[in-house]
Amino acid sequence: MSAPHLTLDELKAGLPHIERSPKDAGVLRLIVRRPRVGARDVLSEAELDVTAGLVGDTWSRRSPHPEMQINIMNARAIALVAQSDDRWPLAGDQLYVDLDLIDENLPVGTRLALGSAVIEVTAEPHTGCRKFSERFGVDATRFVNSKEGRRLHLRGINAKVVQSGTIRVGDVASKLEAPR
């Protein structure tokens, strides 16, 4: 599951494709449950719960911050950084969606319908860390944590579950409402 790490210039060359991500509705490309530290279960279907987050995930045991229940990453961003689909789960996020994650498109409080669940974008930042750097390279971490990377939320966003439900790969994440 290793691949050569892309250089900062190679990563920047992929920005135009990421910036063309859908604005209002995007396909859920991958669901990943983290049943224990370092382990990943790739799922075709999962339950989101207002209390537990992604059912079976270690979120509630590791860092149960209520505004960080669900980690979402742009599918185009992880495809660029990881270079192959089998490496996507290494990022450590739970949901990978082909959707524009920038603040202007998904401001804090925006709700997304996903399957029969509803999630809400939260203000908690999501940034690249040491593990991300080890898996995808120092330049990848610089890329996602750069000013432009933070603006585009290349490392992803956090959300909380506001309506429990079932989600499936291939479901469309659709905006329900803007923040009040």
Secondary structure as UniProt FT lines:
FT   HELIX           8..13
FT   HELIX           15..19
FT   STRAND          25..33
FT   TURN            37..38
FT   STRAND          41..43
FT   STRAND          45..49
FT   TURN            50..52
FT   STRAND          53..54
FT   TURN            55..56
FT   HELIX           59..62
FT   HELIX           66..68
FT   STRAND          70..74
FT   HELIX           75..82
FT   HELIX           85..91
FT   STRAND          95..97
FT   TURN            103..105
FT   TURN            108..109
FT   STRAND          111..114
FT   TURN            115..116
FT   STRAND          117..121
FT   HELIX           130..136
FT   HELIX           138..145
FT   HELIX           147..151
FT   TURN            152..155
FT   STRAND          157..163
FT   STRAND          165..168
FT   TURN            169..170
FT   STRAND          172..177
//
